[in-house]
Amino acid sequence: MNPQDYRKFFTADCEITCLHCDYLLNRSSLKIADLLVLNKVRTFHVFFDIEKEKQCAQQGIELFSDPEKYQTYINS
């Protein structure tokens, strides 16, 4: 694992449970971003894999630029 391969997504000063992390890493649409999640004394850091971030961006562009795909996503 190389720190240069990751970009900070967000930091939150709060208590995050394993359930929150499981959701981000395995059940959300962000799972393809190969997130790295770190927690230290109620500070929660989430990082994107830079190459996977590009894939997420491309999928987002495809979803939000197609009204039919977007409506199907919202309905689901």
HELIX and SHEET records of a PDB file:
HELIX    1   1 PRO A    3  ASP A    5  5                                   3    
HELIX    2   2 CYS A   18  ASP A   22  1                                   5    
HELIX    3   3 TYR A   23  ARG A   27  3                                   5    
HELIX    4   4 SER A   29  ALA A   33  5                                   5    
HELIX    5   5 ILE A   50  PHE A   64  1                                  15    
HELIX    6   6 PRO A   67  ASN A   75  1                                   9    
SHEET    1   A 3 TYR A   6  ASP A  13  0                                        
SHEET    2   A 3 THR A  43  ASP A  49 -1                                        
SHEET    3   A 3 LEU A  36  LYS A  40 -1                                        
END                                                                             
